[in-house]
Amino acid sequence: MFEMQKLLITLGLGIAAIGLLYPYLKQIGLGQLPGDIILKGENSTFYFPVVSCIAISLIVSILLNLFRS
């Protein structure tokens, strides 16, 4: 039971950190990589960061594998 609480707290802190760092991540180009889908209409915009999600997934996977004990 304690493991689930620890995981949820860590996940929440990670999401909060990403939210705080988002303006800085946007300045380095994360979220605007080639391959990200942006469709702009007259009254709406659809944005799906495919390549950015893959890049973040790879980075997180590598970090988790490095710190796995």
Secondary structure, 3 states (H helix, E strand, C coil): CHHHHHHHHHHHHHHHHHHHHHHHHHHCCCCCCCCCEEEECCCCEEEECHHHHHHHHHHHHHHHHHHCC
